[in-house]
Amino acid sequence: MTLDTEPEVIPALESPDDAIARDQLAEEHAFDDAFAGGRLPKPVGVDRQSRVLWEYVGPVIAFHLLIPLAFIPYFFSWWGLLFLPIGNYLFTSIGIGAGYHRLLTHRGFKCPKWLEYIFATLGVCSFQDSPARWVLVHRVHHQHSDHRPDPHTPRVSAFWAHMGWLFIDNRELSSAAAYDRYVRDVIRDPYYLWLQRGLNWVWVYVAHAIAVLMLGYLWGWLWTGTVSGMFQIGLQFLMWGVIMRTIYTWHVTWGINSFAHMWGYRNYETREDSRNNWLFALLTNGEGWHNNHHADPRTAQHGHRWWEVDVTYWSLVALEKTGLIWDLVRPNQSALSRKTIRSGVDT
């Protein structure tokens, strides 16, 4: 799971997507005839010898067991519900969508290193693993999407794609060689290497949870002027600003791996089952336009039609206008025109 030794210094990839495209020519992409169009077995690296990743199973179970507490009057508040859209924007849109995905995985724009670290740290606060691990899994997904090596294709099962793949060790994704092959450009950065080592990324998440709790205590004291009020509002901040918001972020992000490969429409003919799923596009502020993304992975713009709302991209455009980001990659129209499904809909 972790990389405890510094990899040798090697030249950075000219482009992660270019490297993946080259590898695709040498890799086996066609389904085995026995599985074409139907169920697939789990990836080769997942078998009876694979260990259960209790470090994932434990927190996921524990967080979900806390859900009923959130609706007990002591922990519930209507204003606390605001943490879901606010947290979704900060940690899903900016942290995962812009940081982990469009910047670190696909290099869809450039920005100062300090801003890149802010994006990535917000992603860490979504409790979805370290940046290097997330990027590794996603690049493998693009290279082998809906083929057997894909870490989370629904062709295994819907549950496997949504969350089951997280709970079983895939040895093909855990080796130093995998990190060197897929995320050499990420792991050579000292900050991302530090996050990857041990449980440092987990401690960053814990630190942000403590910060939210302390902010709640401060607000509770200022609002009520009582110790009891301070503790209650602090715990409401923790419950809704961390626990419930993290659960929400998990499921809407995982839903791209599962639902957006099963249900929706297709603008483009691609070699996998990606779909534009409007519900998850809205829930993730743009990530659910998944067929668009697979048709042109490097572009930072996932919504290609006027109704395909992509709040994450709009945020990047706003930052581009301030000069904080640059080289924002737009859709490759000539390439997309060759993939366009003329009817516009393929279910």
Secondary structure, 3 states (H helix, E strand, C coil): CCCCCCCCCCCCCCCHHHHHHHHHHHCCCCCCCCCCCCCCCCCCCCCCCCCECHHHHHHHHHHHHCHHHHHCCCCCCCHHHHHHHHHHHHHHHHHHHHHHHHHHHCCCCECCHHHHHHHHHHHHCCCCCCHHHHHHHHHHHHHCCCCCCCCCCCCCCHHHHHCHHHHECCHHHCCHHHHHHHCHHHHCCHHHHHHHCCCHHHHHHHHHHHHHHHHHHHHHHHHHCCHHHHHHHHHHHHHHHHHHHHHHHHHHHHHHHHHHHCCCECCECCCCCCCECHHHHHHCCCCCEHHHHHHCCCCCCCCCCCCCCCHHHHHHHHHHHHCCCECCCCCCHHHHHHHECCCCCCC
